[in-house]
Amino acid sequence: MSNTLREQRETLEHIILAPNAVFADASKGRERDEPPCPVRTCFRRDIDRVVHSKSFRRLKHKTQVFLSPEGDHYRTRMTHTIEVTRIARTVAAALRLNEDLAEAIAWGHDLGHTPFGHAGERALRSIIGSFEHNEQSLRVVDKLEKNGQGLNLTFEVRDGIVNHTGAVIPVTMEGQIVRIADRVAYICHDTDDAIRAGVLGKTDIPPEIIAAVGEGYSERINTITLDLINHSAETGEIGFSPDMYFVMEGFRDFMFDAVYTNPTAKGEESKIQGILTQLFDYYLKSPHELPEDYSRIIELDGAERAVTDYISGMSDRYAVAAYERIYIPRFWGLSRI
């Protein structure tokens, strides 16, 4: 008979989840063994570790699409993560897959994102030659959090985080859900933000896309998510119906042309390259000015890796403040003139 709340939950999973779900008591485990929690399953424990991390808190001040937008209703990297998490959990529940695993992956998938969104990612990539935010997210949870100890997450969560984008598909169906939920969330909410910002008009969206997914934000989310659930339930594989897949590819292409590369929306991005390049050069020449806990990274992986970790972890406002502190002259004594 089960003795702990965790064991009771693990038993319940075998009753309510589908056979192709990942069961918490069948996880491949953590890189470092540790005693199980008496209350939380391993995946619920991972949720808490991510949500309580410093990297997660910094997401609230990291750009999603629009740099330093005026107004409280534009998405940040944190609100994007929240929306991905809700879509992923809804789909996992509908398919009787492990909602906790999907949630843990979703909370952690963008922890390695740079300041200034994808503009920052491209800037760091041009500086060091190779930088992918999904790989950095895994590095954050494995090596950077908790003063270098990492969060010691389960294999399934780590796999879902690093493979939420890129060529490799997650090994779990829950990870595959997050991979698609990420795209659903950003296409729909970036459209919403672009309309709010005046970058897009409602009539700019191609009529065939509106006909397929709806006119409003909530209608689009609902239509696309229902298609994902229904087609996945019918086929046993996570994915859209052929018609919706075609629509989503067209929607994404439209957003790249109309928003993601729009000079009005991205007019400030040319400055990002300069800010991050100068910050990188400065700290590479003065690694002693990095926080003390980065000395371990310098010893293990070199100064370039340490500077990359430091800059990629910055929030937008912290990066700007660091740039101003280093490069903008301080004026003093003017009140006495």
N, C-alpha and C positions, 0 to 999 in steps of 0.2 A: 504494500500500500504506500502511496506517495506520502512523504513526510514534510516536504517544504512547499512553499507557494510556487517556486520555480518548477519543481517536479510535477506539481499539479497542472501547471500551464503546459508543460511539455507533453503530458499525457493528453490534455485537451487538444493540442495541435493534431495529434494522430487521429482524433475523432472528426474534427471540423475541416481540416485542410485536405486538398486534393492529393492524390498519390504522387504527382509530379512536383509538389511543393518541396522546399528545403525545410526540414524539421530542425528545430534548434538543438535537439539532443543528438542530431546526426551531423552537426557542423564539423568541418575538418579542423576546427580549433584555431588556436592562436600560435604565433611564432614562439612565444614564451608561455609555458604552462602556468596556470594560476588557479587557485581554488574557485569553484563556481560560486555565484551569488545565491544566497538562499531564497531571494525574492524574484529576481529578474532572470529571464532567459539570457543566453549569450548575446542575442541580437538586440534585446531591449537594453542590455548593459552598454552595447556599442552606441546606441542612440544617445544615451546619457553622456557618454564620454565625448562624443562629437559636439553635442549641444553645449556642454560646459567648457569647451576648449576656447583658448584665446583666439585661435584662427577663425572660429565661427563668429565670435563677437565682432571681429573686424569686418566681416562681410557687410555690415550695415552701412559702412562708409566706403564701399567699393562700387564703382560704376557698373551698371548693367549695359546700357547703350548710350544714354545722353550724359555728357560730362557736366557736372555741377548744375543740374537743372533747377530752375526756380519753381517752387511748388512742392507740396508734400506728397503728391500722388504718383510721382514717377517711380518706376521700379529701381531698386538697388540690387546688388548681388544677393543680399539676404532675402529680400522679398521674392526674388526669382527662386531662390532655394526653397522658400516656404511653398510657393505655388507648385514647383516640381514635386515636392513631398506629398502635397495633397492629391495631386493627380495620380502619382504612383501608388499611393495607399488605396485610393478608390479602385483602381484597376486591379491591384493585387487582391483586394477583398472580393471583388466581383468574380474573379477567376479561382477563388479559394486557394490562393498562394499565400506565402508568408508575408503578411503586411509589415511585421516588425523588421524583417530583413530589407524589404523595399524601402522602408522609411529610413533605416540606418544608412543605406547607400545614398539616398537622396540628400539627407542632411550633409553628408560629407563630400559630395561629388565636386563641389567648386571651392573647397578650402584652399587650393593652391592657386586660385586666380589672382592675377596681378592687380595693382591699382590701375584705374582708367580702363577697365574692361579689356576687350580684345585689342585695343590700340596699345595698351601696355604690354600685352602678350607678344604682339608683333615687334614692339620696340626691343624687348629683352631678347627675342629670337634673333633679331638683326645684330645685337651686341655680342652675344655669346655663340651664335651659330645654331643653337638648338634649344628650344624651350617649348614645352607643351603643358598647359595648365592641368590636364588630367594626371600626367606623370608627377607634377609638382604636388598635386593633392595627395597622392600616395606617399610622397616623401614627407609631407607635413604630418600625416598620421603615423608614419613609421619612425621618423627620425628627428623631427623638429619640435613637436609638441612635448610638453612636460620636461622642458630643459634637456631635450635630447633623448629622453626615455621612449618617446612615442606613446601612442594610445593603445598599442598591442591589440588591434582589432582582429576580428575573426577573418579567416581566409575569404569567405564569401563576400563580406562587406568590402574588403580590400580589392578583391577582383572587380566588384561592381563599380567602385570608385575609379579605378585606373582605366577601366574599359567603358566608361559612360560615353566616350567619344573615341574616334580613331578607328583603326582597321580591325581590331580584335573585338569580338562579340563576348559579352560576359557569359560565364559558364552556367549561371543560374537564370531561370526565367524571371525571377524578381529583379535581377540586374538588367535584363533586357527591357523590362518595363520602365525602369528609371531612364535608360538610354533614350527611349522613345518619348517618355514624359518630359524630359528636358527639352526636346525639340518642340513638342506641342506647346509647352509653357512659353518658351521664348518667342516663337512665331506669333502666338496670340497676344501676349502682353506687350511685345515690342510694337505690334500694330496699334494696339490701344494707346500706348505712350506716344507713338508718332502722330496719331490723330490729335491727341491732346496738345502736342507741341506745335501743331500746324505744319509739320513736315509732310503729312499725308492728309488729303481730304477723303471723306468717306466714299466719294465717287471715284477716287483714284484706284481703289482695289478692283481688279478685273472682275467683271460680272460673273464669269464662270466660277470664280472662287467663292463669291458671295452666294451664288445659287447652290453651291455644294456644301458650304459650311455655315452660312448664315451671316447676318448683317452685324450683330452685336457681339461683344467680347464673350459674354457668358454663353450665348448660343453657339459660338464657334467652339469653345472649350467642350461643351456638352456634346455637340455633334461628332467632333473628332474623337473624343474619349469613348463614346458609345460604339463607334465603328471599331476602335481598337479592341474593346471588350468583346464585342460580338464576333468579330473575325477570329480573334485569338481563341475564343471558346469553341468555335466551329472547327478550327483546324488543329488545335493543340499546339500551335506555335505562336509566339508573340509577334504581332504585326498588324498592319492595316489591310483592309480589302484592297484589291488591285485599283479600284476606282479612287479610293481615298489616298492611296499611296501616290498616285499620279497627281491628285490635287495638292497634296502636301509638298511634293517636289516643286510644283509650279508656284505655290505660295511662298516657299523659301526662296526660290529664284527671284520672285517679284520683290521680296523684302531686301534682298541683297542689292538689287538695282535701285530701289526707291528709297531705302532707308540706310542700310549698313554702309553703303558707299556714297550716300547723298552728301554733297558738299555743305549743305545747310546744317544737317544733323552732325556732321563729322568735321566741321570747320576748325575746331580747336585741336584736332588730333595731331596736327603737324607739330604742335608744341610739346606733345607728350614724348616724342622721340628725343627732343633736346633735353627735356628735364631728366628722363631716366638715363640717358647716355652720360650726362654730366654727373649725376649722382653715382652712377656705376664707376666712372673714372675716378671720382674723388675717393670713394671708399676703397677702391682697389689700391690706390696709392697710400691710403691712410687706414689700413685695416684695424689699427689700434683704436679707432673711433667707433668701431662696431660695438654693440653691447657685449658684455663680458661672456655671456653664454655662447657667443659665436666663435670664441677662441678654440673651442673643441672642434668645430666644423673646419676651421682653418687647418688645424693639425691633422684631421682625418682626410679631408677632401680638397684642401687648398683654398686660397683666398678668393679665387673667382667664384667657386661654388658657394662660399659663405656670403659673399656680396650679393650673389643672385638670390639666395634664400632670403636675405634681409630685405632687399628691394621688392621682391615678389610678395612678401608678406605685408608690405605697407598698405595702409588705406590711402585713398586719394588725398585726403587733407593732410595726412602725415607726410606724404611724399612732397607735397607743395611746401609744407612748413620746413622740411629738411632742406629743400632747394633754396628757399628764401634765407634760411639761417646761414647756409654755406656761401651763397653767391650774391645775395642782395646786400648792398652796403647798409650799415646801420647809421642813421642820422641822429646825432645827439647834440644837446646844447642849443637847439634852434630857438628855444623860448627866451634865451638870454640875449639874442641878437636884436 
